[in-house]
Amino acid sequence: MNRKSRLVLPVVYAVGVASCASHGSPPAAPSPAPASAASASTAPAPPAAAGQYHVIRRIQLGGEGGWDYLTADSDARRLYVSRGTRVVVLDLDSGETVGEIPDTQGVHGVALVPDLHRGFTSNGRSSTITVFDTKTRAVLGEIKATGENPDAILYDSASRRVFTFNGRGKNATAIDAGSQAVAGTVELGGKPETGVSDGKGRVLVNIEDTNEVVALDSKGLKVLGRWPLAPCEEPTGMAFDSAHRRLFIGCHNRKMMVLDSENGHVVATLPIGEGVDANAFDSKAALAFASCGDGTLTVAHEDSPDSFRVVENVSTQRGARTMALDEKTHRIYLATAEFGPPPAPTAERPNPRPSIVPGSFTILVVGP
């Protein structure tokens, strides 16, 4: 995830929804993005009219550590929350903690392989991947990444491989989900952020420092293309509409880009809040989301594959920049905390970041 304005460290495995697990600068005060249309449309009103989404619950978790990606398993009714040195597992319905995956140093995200009942965590600090049983949460092994600071992580069903996107390594590690062996490395030519699998043998990933998307061959492990994202700056979050082959990309200059995933053509540009770090797409509601650290959640409706419009900017909470979508309930889960004053400057840290108030870590539940 983008370190410049991140609190802490998407994926959501089911929706294609990152930055080490250390605290970053909290975003500025909310500055909601204006609603606008990407193009003219005569489509009927979207399922979520303006003002329909709102915070319906706050799950107080507390505890120590930063955070990054949230991962929702809608079928198994589990929410995986990265917490610096461990992954906390919640029941999606009750909000109760059901267990933890321990010793995941600097964890960023979780990728799930449902048919194998396995999960994989990207541990940025140790540059490793922890493999665990999703039913028992027992640790099954640890794999060394082929690049430093594995950040975003996903599972590609076409190749049956797990991919980690290594921030400092500027490459991707491919792991065979069954054998847990490293299948190879792909050089990306820049710092990768969030990626998605298109389900047809390609993996698409944001490159934050070059402002582009790289398309990979997930079986051949080679770069197929590079797509510039102008006017997008510092792309972070990414989500995917598999039916219409559309990518939704969150950019740090307060834009959400919509791309044709087949050729990289920019379809639309939408305004969002400040400090975006995750995107999601609800295929049944035809809604794209961008969670922003200024305390807003932008909701855009897909009127057609070539027409999109912002229908709502939901007030969440300062710092709520990472999220997961539960596709069964259409609820969004966001992570944040309360912030106190920064510590005194030192020679090593001349511009210290505001501290997190102990015990204030919370999961927000937003729904229609």
PyMOL commands that set and color helices and strands:
alter all, ss='L'
color gray80, all
select helices_A, chain A and resi 114-116
alter helices_A, ss='H'
color red, helices_A
select strands_A, chain A and resi 54-60+70-73+78-82+87-91+97-101+107-113+118-123+128-133+139-144+150-156+161-166+171-176+182-187+192-197+202-207+212-217+222-228+235-241+246-251+255-260+266-271+276-282+287-292+296-304+307-315+322-326+331-336+362-367
alter strands_A, ss='S'
color yellow, strands_A
deselect
rebuild
show_as cartoon
